[in-house]
């Protein structure tokens, strides 16, 4: 059996959130298991199941070298941009 990661979107317009893992024979079975396990009380409107082996992630130990400092790129800082008066709450 393969290991799958489960992501659920609780409402329209929101992001999918990781809610757990499960083992299944194939993606369709993983989707059905995810529905049965993670949405018993109608918590979601959309489910993603992703084979864990397909996920590529950075390592915490590589943080310094992976995330290059942005000090030489001031345009990436939010303070660089001037917002119009019509845009508030940002």
C-alpha positions in Angstrom: 0.0 0.0 0.0 1.1 3.5 -0.8 1.1 6.5 1.6 -1.0 9.5 0.6 -1.3 13.0 2.1 -4.8 14.4 2.4 -5.7 18.0 1.8 -9.2 19.4 2.4 -10.8 22.7 1.5 -13.5 23.5 4.0 -15.3 26.3 2.1 -15.2 27.8 -1.4 -12.5 30.4 -1.7 -10.3 29.0 1.0 -7.0 27.1 0.6 -6.7 23.4 0.9 -5.2 22.4 4.3 -3.2 19.3 5.1 -5.3 17.2 7.5 -3.4 13.9 7.6 -2.1 10.8 5.9 -3.5 7.4 4.9 -2.5 4.2 3.2 -4.3 3.0 0.1 -3.8 0.8 -3.0 -4.5 3.5 -5.5 -5.5 7.2 -5.8 -9.2 6.5 -6.2 -9.2 4.3 -3.1 -7.2 7.0 -1.2 -9.8 9.6 -2.2 -12.7 7.4 -0.9 -10.8 6.7 2.3 -10.1 10.4 2.8 -13.8 11.2 2.3 -14.8 8.5 4.9 -12.1 9.5 7.4 -11.7 13.2 7.2 -15.2 14.5 6.1 -17.6 12.5 8.3 -19.4 15.7 9.4 -19.4 17.5 6.1 -16.2 19.4 6.9 -15.1 19.9 3.4 -16.2 20.6 -0.2 -13.0 19.5 -2.0 -10.4 16.8 -1.2 -6.9 16.3 -2.7 -4.9 13.2 -2.2 -1.3 13.2 -3.1 1.1 10.3 -3.2 3.7 11.1 -0.5 6.5 10.1 -2.7 5.5 12.8 -5.2 6.1 15.6 -2.7 9.4 17.4 -2.8 10.3 19.6 0.2 13.2 21.7 1.4 15.0 20.7 4.6 15.2 22.9 7.7 18.9 22.2 7.8 19.3 23.9 4.3 17.4 27.0 5.4 20.4 29.4 5.1 21.6 28.3 1.7 18.1 27.6 0.2 16.5 30.9 1.1 18.8 33.5 -0.2 18.8 36.8 1.7 16.7 39.5 -0.1 18.6 42.5 1.2 20.0 43.2 -2.3 16.5 43.2 -3.7 14.6 46.0 -2.0 11.8 45.8 -4.6 10.7 42.5 -3.0 9.9 44.2 0.3 6.3 45.4 0.7 7.5 48.8 2.0 8.8 49.6 -1.4 5.3 49.9 -2.9 3.0 52.8 -2.4 -0.7 51.8 -2.1 -3.4 54.1 -3.4 -5.8 55.6 -0.8 -8.6 53.4 -2.1 -6.7 50.3 -1.0 -7.0 50.0 2.8 -6.9 46.9 5.0 -3.8 45.5 3.3 
